[in-house]
Amino acid sequence: MIRSEILREIAPILRDQLVVCNIGLPSQELHMIDDNAKNFYMLGTMGLSSSIGFGLALAQDKTVISIDGDGSVLTNFGTLPTIANNVTDNYILLIIDNGSYGSTGDQPTYAGKKTKLEDVAKACGCENVVVCQDVDTGKTLQAAIDSKKMTIIVSKCDSGNIKLPVITMDPVVIRDRFMKAVAS
Amino acid sequence: MDISKKIVDDFVANDVSFITTVPCKQLAGVIDEVEARPEIFHIPSNKEDEGMGLCAGAFMGGKRPAIIMQNTAIGVTINTLATLTQYYRMPLPMLISYRGELREPVACQVEMAVHTKALLNQLHIPTYHFHKESDADEFDAILKYTFMCNKPVAILTDASFWGGYGDQ
C-alpha cells in the first residue's frame, strides 16, 4: 500500500480524533479523503507535525494523533526525546514510513536504508513503540487509541503518490475551525 | 525585586501556562523560576523550531504559550515563524537572550547579534530591547499586546539588563 491508501483506510478511525497532519501530500490527501474540522493541515514548516500535535496533547485531554512521515521525523529528531520524557497518554505519533521524501519526488530517506526509526524512538526513551505493516495500520492505530497509552507507531509501506490539488483553504480558517473542534 | 521572579510573575499574571525553553547562561535564573512555578508547564525543547511547534499546539489546545531562547535561534526559526506562527496567526512571546551585545565575552556571539534586529525587522516582528532593569516594567504590557494581536513578539534582553556575565 502507499500512504494515500493507508489514509483512506484509516479515515473512519481518524474522524473521531484530533489529527495534526504533515505538510505536503499527506495533508492534501487527508483533505481530499475526509476534510473535517478535527484535521489540522500543515501548509508549511516541515518536521513539526509531531511537535504541534504533542503540544496540543499536553494542553488538553482529548486524544491527538500526529500523522508524520519518515522524512519529517528525520528533519526533527529532537522531537523524540521531548516526547519520551514528557509522557501524555492522549498522544499518538503515527509515522508513515515509506522510505522516501514523497512530496518532493520520492527521493530515498535514510529511514529506507540503515536507519530504523522504531529503534531511534526506543533509544530516545519512548516506551510504547509499535511497528506494523501498511495493511495493519488501522487495527494498530485503533489498539493504540483504546490502550490510552502514549504510542509511537511506525507503519511500513510503499513509496508512491497520487495526483491531487494543493489545499487552498486559508491557514487562519484551518486554525480557527480546528480550535473550535478542540474546544467543543 | 529579583528580575527573574518579576518576569515570571508577569507570565503567570497574563495566564501564560506553557513555556518551552532552550538554555542560555544569561537566562538560567528565569528558566529556574519557570521550572519552580506550579502554574506553568515547563517543557525544555531540543531546538527552537521544535519549541515553536510545541507552542503552536499548546495555543490551539487553549493554553497561552511562550518560548525562552537565545538570539542565535532567530537563525534557526525564520521558516517556522513565517510559515507556522505568523501564517496561522498565533501569539508567541519570545523572551530572548540578546547575546553578542555590550559586555559579551564570546566574539562569535557578535556575528548573530549584528543580524538579530535586522532579521526581526524583516519578519515584521514587534521587537522590544531590555537594556536597563527598569525596561522590564513594560513586560506585562508587552505580553498583553502579544495576546491582543496574535503575533510573535520578541523581547531582547542583553547582558547589561541581566547585570553582566560575572567572572569570565
Interface residues (C-beta under 8 A of the other chain):
Chain A: V20 F40 M42 L43 G44 T45 G47 L48 S50 S51 I52 G53 F54 G55 L56 A57 L58 A59 Q60 V64 N76 G78 T79 P81 T82 N86 P171 V172 I174 R175 F178 M179 V182 A183
Chain B: F18 F41 I43 P44 S45 N46 K47 D49 E50 G51 M52 G53 L54 C55 A56 G57 A58 F59 M60 G61 G62 K63 P65 N79 T80 A82 T83 L84 Y87 Y88 R89 M90
